[in-house]
Amino acid sequence: MVMKNKIKNNLLILALITSCSSYAALYKGIDSKGNVVYSDTPFEDAEKYTPPPISVVDVPKSKADKEAVEGEKPVEFKYTDFDIVSPINKQTIRNEPDVAVSLNLKPGLNTEKDHSIWFLLNGKPVVKNSQSLSLQLGRLSRGAYNLQAQVRDKKGKIIVRTRSITVFVHQTSGG
């Protein structure tokens, strides 16, 4: 019984192999218009065709390519635009409960290099290590104020700064 199963299995395998190999054949011939035609099924006046092996060639790396990769420096990150958008220079702010400051920074803040925003009021830092481009200064007393923002690295070194602007705060006294 075991021997019969082995013979059946071997015959079945042999039949599968020969049937698969017959499907793998290619044929080449010329059609009625004189064009060369390739097909996987035989046709009139077709010959069995064996295509040439596919050539695969690795592209050799030149010395110049290796030197270019080794000599490449990482692109230096630079801010192209940093400014105080609001308030504007010489603006008078009247009776506001909080003075809001909006900044424009392009490209965005580089947090991968641990950059942060510092905000200075009359030359003194009032906000340190922020990642926000919107700042609330709270209620300021009547007077003139110089505003400036800076981007600093993790050691506190200034990377880029905005221009200084002056704003005038007018508050009415409550009675």
Beta strands, then each sheet from edge to edge (+ up, - down):
strand 1: 26-30
strand 2: 36-39
strand 3: 47-49
strand 4: 81-86
strand 5: 91-94
strand 6: 100-106
strand 7: 116-121
strand 8: 124-130
strand 9: 134-136
strand 10: 143-152
strand 11: 158-161
strand 12: 165-170
sheet 1: 2+ 1- 3+
sheet 2: 4+ 6- 9+
sheet 3: 5+ 12+ 10- 7+ 8-
sheet 4: 5+ 12+ 10- 11+
end
